[in-house]
Amino acid sequence: MYAISSNKKGFVLRFSDISYCQLYQKLNQQPSVILSDLDNTLIFTDLANNLAYINAIASVFPDMAVHAHGRLTQDSICQNFAHLTEQQIQKIVFTKQKLFSQYVHLTQPNTPLIALFKQLVEFDTQIILVTHCHTQRAELLLRHFKLETLFSQTLYIPKTNFKYPNAFLSIPQTERPIFIFDDDIVELQQASAQKTTLKNVFLVNNIEKIQCSTDL
């Protein structure tokens, strides 16, 4: 049976609780459109992301102690280091973006999901990447795992906006069923709220258990 989490806006099927064969049969019933997130959905990136941030902070502020539990983001840096100016935050973010390539080998592919997408694309399934990821980092990850040709389109959505309501405005109207894969339950709820008939949303569990706790 599918493990289903219900919410007021629809249903979320947990990708990790559905067998590969069941999911393939569900998605291959007719040509469809798949919208997929990148970070921690298609590729698990927490370790590389956190190490890049920790070393970026160390290079900008050598005496600053960093304790990272979960994924470090620009927002979490702002919250944990409220004394930093916007210019200092941007310097950390810029440095992190430059350092990320040094840790790309520590990222991990979501092998079952990638294999599924590669099979489906052979049967006229349209796969669109929808991400908050910085363009250069996304391109680096796709090159690293040789996934550049998997997607018919890539949509880079500003982090200030929810991904899928904006994606719906950017893709042509279609009669095909739409499936969404993401590791963020809030993003999936927003997608369901935008399209009230949308039921095919899959929550991808982040199997990468990463905690970084480093004093710099």
HELIX and SHEET records of a PDB file:
HELIX    1   1 PHE A   15  ASP A   17  5                                   3    
HELIX    2   2 TYR A   20  LEU A   27  1                                   8    
HELIX    3   3 ASP A   46  VAL A   60  1                                  15    
HELIX    4   4 GLN A   74  ASN A   80  1                                   7    
HELIX    5   5 GLU A   86  LEU A   99  1                                  14    
HELIX    6   6 PHE A  100  LEU A  106  5                                   7    
HELIX    7   7 THR A  111  VAL A  121  1                                  11    
HELIX    8   8 THR A  135  HIS A  144  1                                  10    
HELIX    9   9 LYS A  163  SER A  170  1                                   8    
HELIX   10  10 ILE A  185  GLN A  194  1                                  10    
SHEET    1   A 7 ILE A   4  ASN A   7  0                                        
SHEET    2   A 7 GLY A  10  ARG A  14 -1                                        
SHEET    3   A 7 VAL A 201  LEU A 203  1                                        
SHEET    4   A 7 ILE A 178  ASP A 182  1                                        
SHEET    5   A 7 VAL A  33  SER A  36  1                                        
SHEET    6   A 7 GLN A 126  THR A 131  1                                        
SHEET    7   A 7 GLN A 153  TYR A 156  1                                        
SHEET    1   B 2 ILE A  43  PHE A  44  0                                        
SHEET    2   B 2 GLN A 108  PRO A 109 -1                                        
SHEET    1   C 2 VAL A  66  HIS A  69  0                                        
SHEET    2   C 2 GLN A 211  THR A 214 -1                                        
END                                                                             
